[in-house]
């Protein structure tokens, strides 16, 4: 899915809802991982849990600590263990 797949772009929740529909997934059982504040806003508005990726397109003047994400994963190498920890904790 790209930025122009839906009529509106993030931070509107439409792209996230579209992805959920394509995956036949429930928002409340889904996780949005984003490297921009707009990703967190879109995921939150769509009803998903939201994690911030502390790598990628992160801008120094807009750090993930200010995005109000549920979790911040600081390095991509930590993502697998963070996902496993959440899965086993449920």
C-alpha positions as a printed Julia matrix, in Angstrom:
90×3 Matrix{Float64}:
  0.0     0.0    0.0
  1.35    3.43  -0.86
  0.47    6.96   0.22
 -2.06    7.4   -2.59
 -3.89    4.08  -2.21
 -6.82    5.78  -0.48
 -8.55    9.13  -0.99
 -6.94   10.52   2.17
 -3.44   10.12   3.54
 -2.22    9.65   7.11
 -2.8    11.07   9.68
 -6.33   10.29   8.5
 -7.22    6.74   9.62
 -8.53    5.73   6.17
 -5.25    4.12   4.98
 -5.0     2.06   8.17
 -8.64    1.02   7.97
 -8.1     0.05   4.32
 -5.11   -2.12   5.27
 -7.09   -3.75   8.08
 -9.93   -4.5    5.67
 -7.53   -6.02   3.13
 -6.11   -8.24   5.87
 -9.53   -9.05   7.32
 -8.15   -7.88  10.67
 -9.82   -6.25  13.64
 -8.34   -2.91  14.71
 -8.5    -3.87  18.38
 -6.36   -6.93  17.64
 -3.87   -5.04  15.45
 -0.66   -3.12  15.91
  0.43   -0.05  13.94
  4.18    0.49  13.97
  5.23    3.83  12.58
  8.31    5.97  12.12
  6.37    9.24  11.98
  3.9    10.94  14.31
  1.3    10.77  11.51
  1.47    6.97  11.66
  0.66    6.99  15.36
 -2.19    9.46  14.87
 -3.67    7.36  12.05
 -3.33    4.1   13.96
 -4.84    5.58  17.1
 -7.79    7.03  15.12
 -8.31    3.64  13.46
 -8.39    1.91  16.86
 -5.11   -0.01  16.78
 -2.4    -0.29  19.37
  0.45    2.02  18.3
  4.19    1.6   18.61
  6.75    4.16  17.5
  9.8     3.01  15.58
 12.8     4.99  16.76
 14.6     4.45  13.45
 13.81    5.31   9.84
 12.43    8.74   8.96
 12.44   10.01  12.56
 13.23   13.72  12.66
 15.35   15.05  15.54
 12.93   17.94  16.16
  9.98   15.48  16.47
 11.24   12.59  18.62
  9.06    9.5   19.18
  8.87   10.29  22.9
  6.46   13.1   21.97
  4.11   10.98  19.8
  2.07    9.39  22.63
  2.68    5.89  21.29
  1.95    2.86  23.45
  5.58    1.73  23.13
  8.77    3.02  21.56
 11.07    0.48  19.95
 14.44    2.19  19.68
 16.16   -0.15  17.21
 14.88   -2.52  14.57
 16.85   -5.37  16.15
 14.57   -5.1   19.22
 11.3    -5.43  17.33
 11.17   -9.23  17.22
 11.75   -9.63  20.94
  9.24   -6.87  21.73
  6.58   -8.58  19.6
  7.34  -11.94  21.17
  7.11  -10.45  24.67
  3.67   -8.93  23.94
  2.43  -12.15  22.35
  3.49  -14.35  25.25
  2.19  -11.88  27.85
 -1.38  -12.17  26.55
